[in-house]
Amino acid sequence: AEILGVAYSEVGPQAGPGTVSKWDSFAHIQLVAAIEETYGVQLSIDEIVNLHSVGDIARLLQGKGVRVD
């Protein structure tokens, strides 16, 4: 929500570029950078391009052993 500049209520599991107007390609890169820095993970190009929603991000992080509540 902070990176996208939207209310937290707009960022549920289904939120993505198609549902959040401010989630454009530049915001996507900013999100990836924030995810990598915050969680200490490195995402591959394939992983980055396949992030289509907040739920995708949560599943990817869980697969990398990050606890997501």
C-alpha positions, 0 to 999 in steps of 0.5 A: 500500500505504501509503495503504491500510494493507496489505502491498505484496504485496497491491497488484499490477496486479489489486488494486482495491476488489473485492480490497483490503478497505480500498479504500473510497470514502474510500481512493480519494480519498486514493489520487487525492490521493497520485497527483496530488501524487506525479506532478504530474498532475491527474485529471478526475472521469471519470478518477477514477471509472474507476480500478478497479485498480492496473493502471488507475492505471498505464495512466492515468499512462502515458497522461499521460507518467509513467514507471511501472516 
